[in-house]
Amino acid sequence: MEEAVKLFGGRSSPFSCRVECALKLKGVKYEFIKEDLSNKSDLLLQYNPVHKKIPVLVHGGKPIVESLIILEYIDETWPERYPILPKDPYERSKARFWTKFMEDKESTFWSLIFATGETKEKIVNENIEILKTLEEHALGDKMFFGGDDIGFVDLAIGTGIHWMKVVEDIKEVKIFETCNPLQAWFERFSEVPVVKESLPSHHELVAHYKTRMG
Amino acid sequence: MEEAVKLFGGRSSPFSCRVECALKLKGVKYEFIKEDLSNKSDLLLQYNPVHKKIPVLVHGGKPIVESLIILEYIDETWPERYPILPKDPYERSKARFWTKFMEDKESTFWSLIFATGETKEKIVNENIEILKTLEEHALGDKMFFGGDDIGFVDLAIGTGIHWMKVVEDIKEVKIFETCNPLQAWFERFSEVPVVKESLPSHHELVAHYKTRMG
């Protein structure tokens, strides 16, 4: 009998969304448990006592936390299905490098939310520089970061960028207009069926964050 | 013929040191190329154009960067030798969680270097809290984080703590005195032959950093 797979997540979290995409790519059946982030469940706190955050994947009663670590777990647990990371150790190291690169830049991205004036402009430019580095060094002229199909880097960066576009709209700034290769990649990414059905709509996210940002 | 392995590193870097330990545990022959960090070589800049930092492992002409990513690469490239990560996906996810946990806290650690007065005291307490979390949730009553032998988490945290003890001395603060289980683990860790021959001496590091911080 297959062990139960549960995902404690949220519909407005890019970190939760990338895990859902990975589970769907692998064809793993799972129960989605929507967490109320203003009133976290006892189970969430029990499964992730250190960070008390979503997403948490629970497989056979065991919790796995941190979205990128969950993606590696999913790939290792169901290795015979859709490959998320490449097989070759060198290619794997490059995929891990670029997801870590973007993870390390997350604060630069989220800091835009409450920025104004010159600070806002400065942060916009920093974000553009990050995206240019990605385009130049990681994407090149490939179809996806993962090659001909989406993989680890696409899931990590694609979900991040979907949310970045929401913040771009709300803050009335232009981040992506000069990033043509990345824009084209994001269009391809968001048309992949599993991604298309998993990403919340841009307009819903804009509405959601506008409410929260008062 | 085996492909050449080169490590661009530095003797006073915990990140370089953990890679050396991993190569030695695996019995991989390598050439150590000491980088002058005040005048980085063209090769280093070519191999790590994004971060321009050590360590860089070059294997068969291909560069792998970021110390923890290098450890995963080493484990995947020589899987038949000393295991660095556990085999089980769930245990692997826990090992990755704790190394990421400590990596995310690095800035809290390094921020101590230039802190004074109340800020210094506050940062000391934050560091103690981090170590207590490690003791309680990750180490427990095990011999090593990796179980009966050192592995991924031990290499990441052990090198970090060796350097933290240097900063503790220079800044004349007490971080470890209440962390008995972690102290006992660190003693066991630093007596492992490969670690013992790779860690620079505490006194040399104190002298090195005192000069730089002077």
Chai-1 contact restraints between the chains, C-beta under 6 A:
chainA,res_idxA,chainB,res_idxB,connection_type,confidence,min_distance_angstrom,max_distance_angstrom,comment,restraint_id
A,K62,B,Y90,contact,1.0,0.0,6.0,A-B,restraint_1
A,I64,B,S93,contact,1.0,0.0,6.0,A-B,restraint_2
A,E66,B,F97,contact,1.0,0.0,6.0,A-B,restraint_3
A,I69,B,S93,contact,1.0,0.0,6.0,A-B,restraint_4
A,I69,B,R96,contact,1.0,0.0,6.0,A-B,restraint_5
A,I69,B,F97,contact,1.0,0.0,6.0,A-B,restraint_6
A,Y73,B,P89,contact,1.0,0.0,6.0,A-B,restraint_7
A,Y73,B,S93,contact,1.0,0.0,6.0,A-B,restraint_8
A,E76,B,P89,contact,1.0,0.0,6.0,A-B,restraint_9
A,T77,B,P89,contact,1.0,0.0,6.0,A-B,restraint_10
A,P89,B,Y73,contact,1.0,0.0,6.0,A-B,restraint_11
A,P89,B,E76,contact,1.0,0.0,6.0,A-B,restraint_12
A,P89,B,T77,contact,1.0,0.0,6.0,A-B,restraint_13
A,Y90,B,K62,contact,1.0,0.0,6.0,A-B,restraint_14
A,S93,B,I64,contact,1.0,0.0,6.0,A-B,restraint_15
A,S93,B,I69,contact,1.0,0.0,6.0,A-B,restraint_16
A,S93,B,Y73,contact,1.0,0.0,6.0,A-B,restraint_17
A,R96,B,I69,contact,1.0,0.0,6.0,A-B,restraint_18
A,F97,B,E66,contact,1.0,0.0,6.0,A-B,restraint_19
A,F97,B,I69,contact,1.0,0.0,6.0,A-B,restraint_20
